[in-house]
Amino acid sequence: MAAARRNALPLSLMLGLALTGLFVLLALVSFFWTPYDVTKLDVAHRMQLPSALHWLGTDNIGRDILAMIMVGTRTSIAVALVAVTVGVGLGLPLGLLAASRHGSLLDEVVMRSNDLIFAFPSLVIAILITAVFGPSAFNAILAIGIFNIPVFARLSRGAALSLWQLDYLRFAQTAGKGAMRISIEHILPNILNVLIVQMTIQFSLGILAESGLSYIGLGVQPPTPSLGRMLADNRTLTALAPHLTLIPGMAIVLIVLGLNLLGDGLRDLTDPKLARQR
């Protein structure tokens, strides 16, 4: 019994996988099929309640809400995924480089630059970018991605610094291995679990950020569906048809909840202290 409990996956991990998997599946299916064309307007049947014909009802101009949710989920996931990839792709090498040159001028420049970016929330960065280049999905990715860079730079630097104190890494240096080779061969594999957990957290924050930017008109532009834009387009109709805002709002909540549960579960699964407690 005790061995079975130790080998069991954390409940949060299973729930997170189920919720996240559901929305990822909806996003993937939307590439090939949606119940209705999201660009087709049917004003005669607008603001219909959920029914056998429209499972989640229709919006204020007659578009099928289920189809909009499917494509909007795809949009949010794509924007957040690319933004997190940008953050990892630039932040991780910077963090490893700063850790390998701890106390040097390079380390100070990298960390003070991160502090400068942290001083501006992603929304402020998005406003600055869109003021120059105009609102678009690409600019939303750029804004969220820039904000993710210092997150992963700080995380990887902090995790790497604790490993640089270990004797076997000093022996590797003595043997003639360079700092970046040591970082790639010895440090990166040992901090990968921490990075994966943080990626799930930043992924959920990226979806929230994309929804927020689209809500205020700085993200994905029409006619491409977005969960945040669905909320914005129907916010004045909540009293007449609550499902117009309730459904996309719940979709955002469930996606973010699933990713957060997934991150918590991965942390519980990979943390040796928590594993011993189970």
Secondary structure, DSSP 8 states (H G I E B T S, - for coil): -HHHHHHS--HHHHHHHHHHHHHHHHHHHTTT--SS-TT---GGGTT--S-SSSTT-B-TTS-BHHHHHHHHHHHHHHHHHHHHHHHHHHHHHHHHHHHHTTTSHHHHHHHHHHHHHHTS-HHHHHHHHHHHH-S-HHHHHHHHHHHHHHHHHHHHHHHHHHHHTSHHHHHHHHTT--HHHHIIIIIHHHHHHHHHHHHHHHHHHHHHHHHHHHHTTSSS-TTS--HHHHHHHHGGGTTT-THHHHHHHHHHHHHHHHHHHHHHHHHHHH-HHHHHH-
